[in-house]
Amino acid sequence: WAADQRIEFVFLPPYSPNLNLIERLWKFMRKKAISSIYYDTYSKFKDGIIDFLNDTKSYKSELRRLLTLNFRSVGGASVYAQTT
């Protein structure tokens, strides 16, 4: 089925957070909404996370650079995910 859908399987190491876009977003969110702000209650913490996620448009240029489908491997080669 995958071959008919033009899906190519690529081996990824068992733990490779730099290749997982949600891990990149999580790291960015921690930097902007968690690590730099003190929340004295769980409710305020939760609201801070929700506010960050609702306001991602204000980080558009930073997220566009961060969440790219251009990956660098250890050997220095670039791998591009092709979307059509």
PDB file of N, CA, C and O in Angstrom:
ATOM      1  N   TRP A   1       0.818  -1.181   0.000  1.00  0.00           N
ATOM      2  CA  TRP A   1       0.000   0.000   0.000  1.00  0.00           C
ATOM      3  C   TRP A   1       0.869   1.256   0.000  1.00  0.00           C
ATOM      4  O   TRP A   1       0.572   2.204  -0.726  1.00  0.00           O
ATOM      5  N   ALA A   2       1.942   1.282   0.802  1.00  0.00           N
ATOM      6  CA  ALA A   2       2.795   2.468   0.907  1.00  0.00           C
ATOM      7  C   ALA A   2       3.448   2.797  -0.434  1.00  0.00           C
ATOM      8  O   ALA A   2       3.545   3.967  -0.805  1.00  0.00           O
ATOM      9  N   ALA A   3       3.885   1.795  -1.147  1.00  0.00           N
ATOM     10  CA  ALA A   3       4.529   2.036  -2.440  1.00  0.00           C
ATOM     11  C   ALA A   3       3.563   2.692  -3.421  1.00  0.00           C
ATOM     12  O   ALA A   3       3.966   3.545  -4.212  1.00  0.00           O
ATOM     13  N   ASP A   4       2.310   2.305  -3.373  1.00  0.00           N
ATOM     14  CA  ASP A   4       1.311   2.911  -4.255  1.00  0.00           C
ATOM     15  C   ASP A   4       1.006   4.355  -3.884  1.00  0.00           C
ATOM     16  O   ASP A   4       0.517   5.118  -4.717  1.00  0.00           O
ATOM     17  N   GLN A   5       1.287   4.735  -2.654  1.00  0.00           N
ATOM     18  CA  GLN A   5       1.011   6.087  -2.176  1.00  0.00           C
ATOM     19  C   GLN A   5       2.247   6.987  -2.234  1.00  0.00           C
ATOM     20  O   GLN A   5       2.206   8.108  -1.728  1.00  0.00           O
ATOM     21  N   ARG A   6       3.314   6.535  -2.821  1.00  0.00           N
ATOM     22  CA  ARG A   6       4.587   7.265  -2.916  1.00  0.00           C
ATOM     23  C   ARG A   6       5.159   7.576  -1.535  1.00  0.00           C
ATOM     24  O   ARG A   6       5.713   8.653  -1.313  1.00  0.00           O
ATOM     25  N   ILE A   7       5.023   6.634  -0.617  1.00  0.00           N
ATOM     26  CA  ILE A   7       5.579   6.773   0.721  1.00  0.00           C
ATOM     27  C   ILE A   7       6.905   6.040   0.762  1.00  0.00           C
ATOM     28  O   ILE A   7       6.991   4.871   0.388  1.00  0.00           O
ATOM     29  N   GLU A   8       7.925   6.722   1.212  1.00  0.00           N
ATOM     30  CA  GLU A   8       9.241   6.106   1.341  1.00  0.00           C
ATOM     31  C   GLU A   8       9.578   5.973   2.816  1.00  0.00           C
ATOM     32  O   GLU A   8       9.540   6.953   3.560  1.00  0.00           O
ATOM     33  N   PHE A   9       9.907   4.762   3.235  1.00  0.00           N
ATOM     34  CA  PHE A   9      10.274   4.532   4.625  1.00  0.00           C
ATOM     35  C   PHE A   9      11.752   4.833   4.808  1.00  0.00           C
ATOM     36  O   PHE A   9      12.591   4.389   4.024  1.00  0.00           O
ATOM     37  N   VAL A  10      12.057   5.584   5.844  1.00  0.00           N
ATOM     38  CA  VAL A  10      13.430   5.970   6.140  1.00  0.00           C
ATOM     39  C   VAL A  10      13.739   5.542   7.560  1.00  0.00           C
ATOM     40  O   VAL A  10      12.960   5.798   8.478  1.00  0.00           O
ATOM     41  N   PHE A  11      14.880   4.891   7.740  1.00  0.00           N
ATOM     42  CA  PHE A  11      15.277   4.462   9.075  1.00  0.00           C
ATOM     43  C   PHE A  11      15.620   5.668   9.935  1.00  0.00           C
ATOM     44  O   PHE A  11      16.366   6.551   9.511  1.00  0.00           O
ATOM     45  N   LEU A  12      15.076   5.701  11.133  1.00  0.00           N
ATOM     46  CA  LEU A  12      15.423   6.727  12.106  1.00  0.00           C
ATOM     47  C   LEU A  12      15.984   6.047  13.339  1.00  0.00           C
ATOM     48  O   LEU A  12      15.511   4.975  13.717  1.00  0.00           O
ATOM     49  N   PRO A  13      16.968   6.634  13.967  1.00  0.00           N
ATOM     50  CA  PRO A  13      17.496   6.054  15.202  1.00  0.00           C
ATOM     51  C   PRO A  13      16.385   5.942  16.242  1.00  0.00           C
ATOM     52  O   PRO A  13      15.403   6.681  16.173  1.00  0.00           O
ATOM     53  N   PRO A  14      16.524   5.030  17.205  1.00  0.00           N
ATOM     54  CA  PRO A  14      15.473   4.837  18.203  1.00  0.00           C
ATOM     55  C   PRO A  14      15.115   6.110  18.963  1.00  0.00           C
ATOM     56  O   PRO A  14      13.942   6.340  19.259  1.00  0.00           O
ATOM     57  N   TYR A  15      16.094   6.929  19.277  1.00  0.00           N
ATOM     58  CA  TYR A  15      15.815   8.181  19.964  1.00  0.00           C
ATOM     59  C   TYR A  15      16.430   9.307  19.151  1.00  0.00           C
ATOM     60  O   TYR A  15      17.649   9.475  19.126  1.00  0.00           O
ATOM     61  N   SER A  16      15.591  10.063  18.496  1.00  0.00           N
ATOM     62  CA  SER A  16      16.094  11.154  17.668  1.00  0.00           C
ATOM     63  C   SER A  16      15.149  12.353  17.760  1.00  0.00           C
ATOM     64  O   SER A  16      14.430  12.648  16.806  1.00  0.00           O
ATOM     65  N   PRO A  17      15.146  13.047  18.904  1.00  0.00           N
ATOM     66  CA  PRO A  17      14.212  14.161  19.069  1.00  0.00           C
ATOM     67  C   PRO A  17      14.430  15.299  18.083  1.00  0.00           C
ATOM     68  O   PRO A  17      13.497  16.047  17.790  1.00  0.00           O
ATOM     69  N   ASN A  18      15.643  15.442  17.568  1.00  0.00           N
ATOM     70  CA  ASN A  18      15.891  16.508  16.601  1.00  0.00           C
ATOM     71  C   ASN A  18      15.175  16.249  15.273  1.00  0.00           C
ATOM     72  O   ASN A  18      15.003  17.171  14.475  1.00  0.00           O
ATOM     73  N   LEU A  19      14.757  15.005  15.030  1.00  0.00           N
ATOM     74  CA  LEU A  19      14.030  14.690  13.808  1.00  0.00           C
ATOM     75  C   LEU A  19      12.520  14.705  14.013  1.00  0.00           C
ATOM     76  O   LEU A  19      11.766  14.554  13.052  1.00  0.00           O
ATOM     77  N   ASN A  20      12.078  14.881  15.225  1.00  0.00           N
ATOM     78  CA  ASN A  20      10.658  14.868  15.547  1.00  0.00           C
ATOM     79  C   ASN A  20      10.190  16.307  15.749  1.00  0.00           C
ATOM     80  O   ASN A  20      10.627  16.982  16.681  1.00  0.00           O
ATOM     81  N   LEU A  21       9.310  16.769  14.884  1.00  0.00           N
ATOM     82  CA  LEU A  21       8.893  18.174  14.927  1.00  0.00           C
ATOM     83  C   LEU A  21       8.178  18.538  16.219  1.00  0.00           C
ATOM     84  O   LEU A  21       8.316  19.666  16.693  1.00  0.00           O
ATOM     85  N   ILE A  22       7.423  17.620  16.801  1.00  0.00           N
ATOM     86  CA  ILE A  22       6.722  17.952  18.035  1.00  0.00           C
ATOM     87  C   ILE A  22       7.709  18.145  19.180  1.00  0.00           C
ATOM     88  O   ILE A  22       7.450  18.936  20.088  1.00  0.00           O
ATOM     89  N   GLU A  23       8.834  17.439  19.155  1.00  0.00           N
ATOM     90  CA  GLU A  23       9.872  17.636  20.172  1.00  0.00           C
ATOM     91  C   GLU A  23      10.496  19.024  20.038  1.00  0.00           C
ATOM     92  O   GLU A  23      10.834  19.654  21.039  1.00  0.00           O
ATOM     93  N   ARG A  24      10.646  19.496  18.806  1.00  0.00           N
ATOM     94  CA  ARG A  24      11.176  20.846  18.590  1.00  0.00           C
ATOM     95  C   ARG A  24      10.206  21.893  19.121  1.00  0.00           C
ATOM     96  O   ARG A  24      10.615  22.868  19.752  1.00  0.00           O
ATOM     97  N   LEU A  25       8.909  21.682  18.858  1.00  0.00           N
ATOM     98  CA  LEU A  25       7.899  22.610  19.365  1.00  0.00           C
ATOM     99  C   LEU A  25       7.869  22.595  20.885  1.00  0.00           C
ATOM    100  O   LEU A  25       7.763  23.648  21.513  1.00  0.00           O
ATOM    101  N   TRP A  26       7.962  21.408  21.485  1.00  0.00           N
ATOM    102  CA  TRP A  26       7.962  21.274  22.940  1.00  0.00           C
ATOM    103  C   TRP A  26       9.142  22.039  23.540  1.00  0.00           C
ATOM    104  O   TRP A  26       8.977  22.742  24.536  1.00  0.00           O
ATOM    105  N   LYS A  27      10.318  21.911  22.949  1.00  0.00           N
ATOM    106  CA  LYS A  27      11.497  22.611  23.444  1.00  0.00           C
ATOM    107  C   LYS A  27      11.309  24.130  23.351  1.00  0.00           C
ATOM    108  O   LYS A  27      11.673  24.859  24.273  1.00  0.00           O
ATOM    109  N   PHE A  28      10.750  24.595  22.255  1.00  0.00           N
ATOM    110  CA  PHE A  28      10.505  26.021  22.062  1.00  0.00           C
ATOM    111  C   PHE A  28       9.479  26.513  23.080  1.00  0.00           C
ATOM    112  O   PHE A  28       9.638  27.594  23.647  1.00  0.00           O
ATOM    113  N   MET A  29       8.427  25.726  23.316  1.00  0.00           N
ATOM    114  CA  MET A  29       7.409  26.110  24.282  1.00  0.00           C
ATOM    115  C   MET A  29       7.991  26.180  25.691  1.00  0.00           C
ATOM    116  O   MET A  29       7.677  27.090  26.458  1.00  0.00           O
ATOM    117  N   ARG A  30       8.834  25.219  26.021  1.00  0.00           N
ATOM    118  CA  ARG A  30       9.480  25.270  27.347  1.00  0.00           C
ATOM    119  C   ARG A  30      10.289  26.536  27.498  1.00  0.00           C
ATOM    120  O   ARG A  30      10.275  27.167  28.555  1.00  0.00           O
ATOM    121  N   LYS A  31      11.002  26.913  26.437  1.00  0.00           N
ATOM    122  CA  LYS A  31      11.846  28.116  26.487  1.00  0.00           C
ATOM    123  C   LYS A  31      11.006  29.379  26.657  1.00  0.00           C
ATOM    124  O   LYS A  31      11.369  30.269  27.426  1.00  0.00           O
ATOM    125  N   LYS A  32       9.887  29.460  25.943  1.00  0.00           N
ATOM    126  CA  LYS A  32       9.079  30.683  25.947  1.00  0.00           C
ATOM    127  C   LYS A  32       8.057  30.744  27.079  1.00  0.00           C
ATOM    128  O   LYS A  32       7.787  31.824  27.604  1.00  0.00           O
ATOM    129  N   ALA A  33       7.484  29.602  27.463  1.00  0.00           N
ATOM    130  CA  ALA A  33       6.348  29.649  28.380  1.00  0.00           C
ATOM    131  C   ALA A  33       6.580  28.959  29.719  1.00  0.00           C
ATOM    132  O   ALA A  33       5.794  29.144  30.648  1.00  0.00           O
ATOM    133  N   ILE A  34       7.625  28.180  29.835  1.00  0.00           N
ATOM    134  CA  ILE A  34       7.812  27.438  31.083  1.00  0.00           C
ATOM    135  C   ILE A  34       9.078  27.872  31.807  1.00  0.00           C
ATOM    136  O   ILE A  34       9.021  28.269  32.971  1.00  0.00           O
ATOM    137  N   SER A  35      10.208  27.802  31.139  1.00  0.00           N
ATOM    138  CA  SER A  35      11.492  28.050  31.799  1.00  0.00           C
ATOM    139  C   SER A  35      11.678  29.496  32.243  1.00  0.00           C
ATOM    140  O   SER A  35      12.380  29.755  33.221  1.00  0.00           O
ATOM    141  N   SER A  36      11.077  30.413  31.559  1.00  0.00           N
ATOM    142  CA  SER A  36      11.327  31.826  31.861  1.00  0.00           C
ATOM    143  C   SER A  36      10.271  32.464  32.768  1.00  0.00           C
ATOM    144  O   SER A  36      10.367  33.646  33.096  1.00  0.00           O
ATOM    145  N   ILE A  37       9.265  31.683  33.173  1.00  0.00           N
ATOM    146  CA  ILE A  37       8.166  32.240  33.958  1.00  0.00           C
ATOM    147  C   ILE A  37       7.881  31.339  35.157  1.00  0.00           C
ATOM    148  O   ILE A  37       7.894  30.113  35.047  1.00  0.00           O
ATOM    149  N   TYR A  38       7.623  31.969  36.298  1.00  0.00           N
ATOM    150  CA  TYR A  38       7.247  31.210  37.495  1.00  0.00           C
ATOM    151  C   TYR A  38       5.728  31.223  37.635  1.00  0.00           C
ATOM    152  O   TYR A  38       5.104  32.283  37.610  1.00  0.00           O
ATOM    153  N   TYR A  39       5.147  30.051  37.780  1.00  0.00           N
ATOM    154  CA  TYR A  39       3.714  29.912  38.006  1.00  0.00           C
ATOM    155  C   TYR A  39       3.522  29.357  39.407  1.00  0.00           C
ATOM    156  O   TYR A  39       4.063  28.301  39.734  1.00  0.00           O
ATOM    157  N   ASP A  40       2.760  30.053  40.235  1.00  0.00           N
ATOM    158  CA  ASP A  40       2.604  29.594  41.612  1.00  0.00           C
ATOM    159  C   ASP A  40       1.464  28.590  41.788  1.00  0.00           C
ATOM    160  O   ASP A  40       1.339  27.977  42.849  1.00  0.00           O
ATOM    161  N   THR A  41       0.638  28.419  40.766  1.00  0.00           N
ATOM    162  CA  THR A  41      -0.410  27.404  40.850  1.00  0.00           C
ATOM    163  C   THR A  41      -0.456  26.604  39.554  1.00  0.00           C
ATOM    164  O   THR A  41       0.009  27.061  38.510  1.00  0.00           O
ATOM    165  N   TYR A  42      -1.015  25.420  39.635  1.00  0.00           N
ATOM    166  CA  TYR A  42      -1.169  24.581  38.450  1.00  0.00           C
ATOM    167  C   TYR A  42      -2.083  25.261  37.435  1.00  0.00           C
ATOM    168  O   TYR A  42      -1.842  25.181  36.231  1.00  0.00           O
ATOM    169  N   SER A  43      -3.111  25.915  37.907  1.00  0.00           N
ATOM    170  CA  SER A  43      -4.057  26.595  37.029  1.00  0.00           C
ATOM    171  C   SER A  43      -3.353  27.663  36.187  1.00  0.00           C
ATOM    172  O   SER A  43      -3.609  27.770  34.987  1.00  0.00           O
ATOM    173  N   LYS A  44      -2.478  28.445  36.801  1.00  0.00           N
ATOM    174  CA  LYS A  44      -1.729  29.471  36.067  1.00  0.00           C
ATOM    175  C   LYS A  44      -0.752  28.838  35.082  1.00  0.00           C
ATOM    176  O   LYS A  44      -0.555  29.348  33.979  1.00  0.00           O
ATOM    177  N   PHE A  45      -0.138  27.717  35.488  1.00  0.00           N
ATOM    178  CA  PHE A  45       0.767  26.987  34.593  1.00  0.00           C
ATOM    179  C   PHE A  45       0.013  26.516  33.359  1.00  0.00           C
ATOM    180  O   PHE A  45       0.462  26.722  32.231  1.00  0.00           O
ATOM    181  N   LYS A  46      -1.127  25.887  33.577  1.00  0.00           N
ATOM    182  CA  LYS A  46      -1.941  25.389  32.471  1.00  0.00           C
ATOM    183  C   LYS A  46      -2.371  26.532  31.562  1.00  0.00           C
ATOM    184  O   LYS A  46      -2.325  26.406  30.339  1.00  0.00           O
ATOM    185  N   ASP A  47      -2.790  27.647  32.154  1.00  0.00           N
ATOM    186  CA  ASP A  47      -3.192  28.812  31.360  1.00  0.00           C
ATOM    187  C   ASP A  47      -2.022  29.379  30.550  1.00  0.00           C
ATOM    188  O   ASP A  47      -2.212  29.837  29.423  1.00  0.00           O
ATOM    189  N   GLY A  48      -0.811  29.349  31.123  1.00  0.00           N
ATOM    190  CA  GLY A  48       0.369  29.811  30.403  1.00  0.00           C
ATOM    191  C   GLY A  48       0.654  28.966  29.173  1.00  0.00           C
ATOM    192  O   GLY A  48       1.002  29.495  28.117  1.00  0.00           O
ATOM    193  N   ILE A  49       0.506  27.657  29.309  1.00  0.00           N
ATOM    194  CA  ILE A  49       0.712  26.746  28.170  1.00  0.00           C
ATOM    195  C   ILE A  49      -0.354  26.991  27.109  1.00  0.00           C
ATOM    196  O   ILE A  49      -0.043  27.088  25.922  1.00  0.00           O
ATOM    197  N   ILE A  50      -1.604  27.090  27.535  1.00  0.00           N
ATOM    198  CA  ILE A  50      -2.700  27.310  26.595  1.00  0.00           C
ATOM    199  C   ILE A  50      -2.545  28.659  25.900  1.00  0.00           C
ATOM    200  O   ILE A  50      -2.782  28.766  24.697  1.00  0.00           O
ATOM    201  N   ASP A  51      -2.153  29.680  26.641  1.00  0.00           N
ATOM    202  CA  ASP A  51      -1.925  30.996  26.030  1.00  0.00           C
ATOM    203  C   ASP A  51      -0.819  30.936  24.980  1.00  0.00           C
ATOM    204  O   ASP A  51      -0.942  31.533  23.910  1.00  0.00           O
ATOM    205  N   PHE A  52       0.253  30.220  25.285  1.00  0.00           N
ATOM    206  CA  PHE A  52       1.335  30.069  24.308  1.00  0.00           C
ATOM    207  C   PHE A  52       0.811  29.401  23.043  1.00  0.00           C
ATOM    208  O   PHE A  52       1.065  29.878  21.937  1.00  0.00           O
ATOM    209  N   LEU A  53       0.085  28.305  23.198  1.00  0.00           N
ATOM    210  CA  LEU A  53      -0.419  27.574  22.034  1.00  0.00           C
ATOM    211  C   LEU A  53      -1.441  28.379  21.242  1.00  0.00           C
ATOM    212  O   LEU A  53      -1.519  28.250  20.020  1.00  0.00           O
ATOM    213  N   ASN A  54      -2.216  29.198  21.917  1.00  0.00           N
ATOM    214  CA  ASN A  54      -3.190  30.043  21.220  1.00  0.00           C
ATOM    215  C   ASN A  54      -2.535  31.229  20.521  1.00  0.00           C
ATOM    216  O   ASN A  54      -3.127  31.826  19.622  1.00  0.00           O
ATOM    217  N   ASP A  55      -1.317  31.572  20.929  1.00  0.00           N
ATOM    218  CA  ASP A  55      -0.629  32.747  20.402  1.00  0.00           C
ATOM    219  C   ASP A  55       0.585  32.385  19.552  1.00  0.00           C
ATOM    220  O   ASP A  55       1.531  33.168  19.463  1.00  0.00           O
ATOM    221  N   THR A  56       0.572  31.222  18.935  1.00  0.00           N
ATOM    222  CA  THR A  56       1.739  30.804  18.142  1.00  0.00           C
ATOM    223  C   THR A  56       1.977  31.707  16.936  1.00  0.00           C
ATOM    224  O   THR A  56       3.091  31.746  16.415  1.00  0.00           O
ATOM    225  N   LYS A  57       0.959  32.430  16.484  1.00  0.00           N
ATOM    226  CA  LYS A  57       1.156  33.338  15.344  1.00  0.00           C
ATOM    227  C   LYS A  57       2.178  34.422  15.643  1.00  0.00           C
ATOM    228  O   LYS A  57       2.839  34.917  14.730  1.00  0.00           O
ATOM    229  N   SER A  58       2.316  34.795  16.906  1.00  0.00           N
ATOM    230  CA  SER A  58       3.296  35.829  17.245  1.00  0.00           C
ATOM    231  C   SER A  58       4.726  35.296  17.158  1.00  0.00           C
ATOM    232  O   SER A  58       5.675  36.080  17.139  1.00  0.00           O
ATOM    233  N   TYR A  59       4.887  33.984  17.106  1.00  0.00           N
ATOM    234  CA  TYR A  59       6.211  33.355  16.970  1.00  0.00           C
ATOM    235  C   TYR A  59       6.398  32.762  15.574  1.00  0.00           C
ATOM    236  O   TYR A  59       7.238  31.884  15.374  1.00  0.00           O
ATOM    237  N   LYS A  60       5.623  33.240  14.623  1.00  0.00           N
ATOM    238  CA  LYS A  60       5.583  32.627  13.291  1.00  0.00           C
ATOM    239  C   LYS A  60       6.958  32.478  12.636  1.00  0.00           C
ATOM    240  O   LYS A  60       7.291  31.401  12.140  1.00  0.00           O
ATOM    241  N   SER A  61       7.750  33.538  12.630  1.00  0.00           N
ATOM    242  CA  SER A  61       9.054  33.453  11.947  1.00  0.00           C
ATOM    243  C   SER A  61       9.996  32.495  12.671  1.00  0.00           C
ATOM    244  O   SER A  61      10.721  31.736  12.028  1.00  0.00           O
ATOM    245  N   GLU A  62       9.991  32.524  13.995  1.00  0.00           N
ATOM    246  CA  GLU A  62      10.853  31.612  14.756  1.00  0.00           C
ATOM    247  C   GLU A  62      10.431  30.160  14.544  1.00  0.00           C
ATOM    248  O   GLU A  62      11.274  29.285  14.349  1.00  0.00           O
ATOM    249  N   LEU A  63       9.139  29.913  14.584  1.00  0.00           N
ATOM    250  CA  LEU A  63       8.645  28.543  14.401  1.00  0.00           C
ATOM    251  C   LEU A  63       8.861  28.049  12.974  1.00  0.00           C
ATOM    252  O   LEU A  63       9.120  26.866  12.755  1.00  0.00           O
ATOM    253  N   ARG A  64       8.755  28.942  12.022  1.00  0.00           N
ATOM    254  CA  ARG A  64       8.979  28.535  10.627  1.00  0.00           C
ATOM    255  C   ARG A  64      10.418  28.046  10.425  1.00  0.00           C
ATOM    256  O   ARG A  64      10.652  27.075   9.706  1.00  0.00           O
ATOM    257  N   ARG A  65      11.379  28.727  11.064  1.00  0.00           N
ATOM    258  CA  ARG A  65      12.781  28.282  10.980  1.00  0.00           C
ATOM    259  C   ARG A  65      13.003  26.994  11.764  1.00  0.00           C
ATOM    260  O   ARG A  65      13.753  26.117  11.333  1.00  0.00           O
ATOM    261  N   LEU A  66      12.353  26.887  12.905  1.00  0.00           N
ATOM    262  CA  LEU A  66      12.560  25.753  13.789  1.00  0.00           C
ATOM    263  C   LEU A  66      11.886  24.485  13.289  1.00  0.00           C
ATOM    264  O   LEU A  66      12.450  23.397  13.409  1.00  0.00           O
ATOM    265  N   LEU A  67      10.702  24.609  12.739  1.00  0.00           N
ATOM    266  CA  LEU A  67       9.919  23.437  12.343  1.00  0.00           C
ATOM    267  C   LEU A  67      10.050  23.136  10.859  1.00  0.00           C
ATOM    268  O   LEU A  67       9.082  22.738  10.210  1.00  0.00           O
ATOM    269  N   THR A  68      11.219  23.321  10.339  1.00  0.00           N
ATOM    270  CA  THR A  68      11.476  23.044   8.934  1.00  0.00           C
ATOM    271  C   THR A  68      11.628  21.547   8.706  1.00  0.00           C
ATOM    272  O   THR A  68      11.937  20.799   9.633  1.00  0.00           O
ATOM    273  N   LEU A  69      11.415  21.121   7.488  1.00  0.00           N
ATOM    274  CA  LEU A  69      11.605  19.721   7.146  1.00  0.00           C
ATOM    275  C   LEU A  69      12.997  19.476   6.564  1.00  0.00           C
ATOM    276  O   LEU A  69      13.224  18.466   5.897  1.00  0.00           O
ATOM    277  N   ASN A  70      13.914  20.386   6.811  1.00  0.00           N
ATOM    278  CA  ASN A  70      15.304  20.241   6.401  1.00  0.00           C
ATOM    279  C   ASN A  70      16.099  19.777   7.621  1.00  0.00           C
ATOM    280  O   ASN A  70      16.230  20.512   8.600  1.00  0.00           O
ATOM    281  N   PHE A  71      16.622  18.573   7.558  1.00  0.00           N
ATOM    282  CA  PHE A  71      17.327  17.997   8.689  1.00  0.00           C
ATOM    283  C   PHE A  71      18.799  17.839   8.358  1.00  0.00           C
ATOM    284  O   PHE A  71      19.154  17.495   7.230  1.00  0.00           O
ATOM    285  N   ARG A  72      19.642  18.086   9.323  1.00  0.00           N
ATOM    286  CA  ARG A  72      21.080  17.864   9.172  1.00  0.00           C
ATOM    287  C   ARG A  72      21.455  16.606   9.922  1.00  0.00           C
ATOM    288  O   ARG A  72      21.073  16.418  11.077  1.00  0.00           O
ATOM    289  N   SER A  73      22.197  15.759   9.266  1.00  0.00           N
ATOM    290  CA  SER A  73      22.651  14.536   9.921  1.00  0.00           C
ATOM    291  C   SER A  73      24.011  14.777  10.555  1.00  0.00           C
ATOM    292  O   SER A  73      24.597  15.845  10.384  1.00  0.00           O
ATOM    293  N   VAL A  74      24.512  13.794  11.282  1.00  0.00           N
ATOM    294  CA  VAL A  74      25.788  13.924  11.966  1.00  0.00           C
ATOM    295  C   VAL A  74      26.921  14.123  10.977  1.00  0.00           C
ATOM    296  O   VAL A  74      27.872  14.850  11.264  1.00  0.00           O
ATOM    297  N   GLY A  75      26.833  13.494   9.828  1.00  0.00           N
ATOM    298  CA  GLY A  75      27.873  13.606   8.823  1.00  0.00           C
ATOM    299  C   GLY A  75      27.869  14.921   8.070  1.00  0.00           C
ATOM    300  O   GLY A  75      28.741  15.152   7.232  1.00  0.00           O
ATOM    301  N   GLY A  76      26.907  15.790   8.350  1.00  0.00           N
ATOM    302  CA  GLY A  76      26.862  17.079   7.681  1.00  0.00           C
ATOM    303  C   GLY A  76      25.984  17.115   6.445  1.00  0.00           C
ATOM    304  O   GLY A  76      25.779  18.181   5.863  1.00  0.00           O
ATOM    305  N   ALA A  77      25.464  15.969   6.035  1.00  0.00           N
ATOM    306  CA  ALA A  77      24.596  15.932   4.852  1.00  0.00           C
ATOM    307  C   ALA A  77      23.215  16.454   5.226  1.00  0.00           C
ATOM    308  O   ALA A  77      22.775  16.314   6.367  1.00  0.00           O
ATOM    309  N   SER A  78      22.544  17.050   4.265  1.00  0.00           N
ATOM    310  CA  SER A  78      21.195  17.540   4.495  1.00  0.00           C
ATOM    311  C   SER A  78      20.193  16.551   3.922  1.00  0.00           C
ATOM    312  O   SER A  78      20.420  15.957   2.868  1.00  0.00           O
ATOM    313  N   VAL A  79      19.100  16.386   4.618  1.00  0.00           N
ATOM    314  CA  VAL A  79      18.014  15.534   4.152  1.00  0.00           C
ATOM    315  C   VAL A  79      16.770  16.415   4.092  1.00  0.00           C
ATOM    316  O   VAL A  79      16.412  17.061   5.078  1.00  0.00           O
ATOM    317  N   TYR A  80      16.130  16.438   2.962  1.00  0.00           N
ATOM    318  CA  TYR A  80      14.941  17.251   2.785  1.00  0.00           C
ATOM    319  C   TYR A  80      13.736  16.335   2.623  1.00  0.00           C
ATOM    320  O   TYR A  80      13.772  15.387   1.839  1.00  0.00           O
ATOM    321  N   ALA A  81      12.684  16.615   3.355  1.00  0.00           N
ATOM    322  CA  ALA A  81      11.431  15.897   3.160  1.00  0.00           C
ATOM    323  C   ALA A  81      10.709  16.571   2.022  1.00  0.00           C
ATOM    324  O   ALA A  81      10.482  17.781   2.047  1.00  0.00           O
ATOM    325  N   GLN A  82      10.351  15.797   1.030  1.00  0.00           N
ATOM    326  CA  GLN A  82       9.665  16.361  -0.130  1.00  0.00           C
ATOM    327  C   GLN A  82       8.162  16.205   0.054  1.00  0.00           C
ATOM    328  O   GLN A  82       7.669  15.115   0.343  1.00  0.00           O
ATOM    329  N   THR A  83       7.462  17.277  -0.112  1.00  0.00           N
ATOM    330  CA  THR A  83       6.011  17.227  -0.030  1.00  0.00           C
ATOM    331  C   THR A  83       5.444  17.683  -1.365  1.00  0.00           C
ATOM    332  O   THR A  83       5.848  18.714  -1.903  1.00  0.00           O
ATOM    333  N   THR A  84       4.519  16.918  -1.887  1.00  0.00           N
ATOM    334  CA  THR A  84       3.877  17.284  -3.158  1.00  0.00           C
ATOM    335  C   THR A  84       2.400  17.118  -3.079  1.00  0.00           C
ATOM    336  O   THR A  84       1.697  17.380  -4.055  1.00  0.00           O
TER     337      THR A  84
END
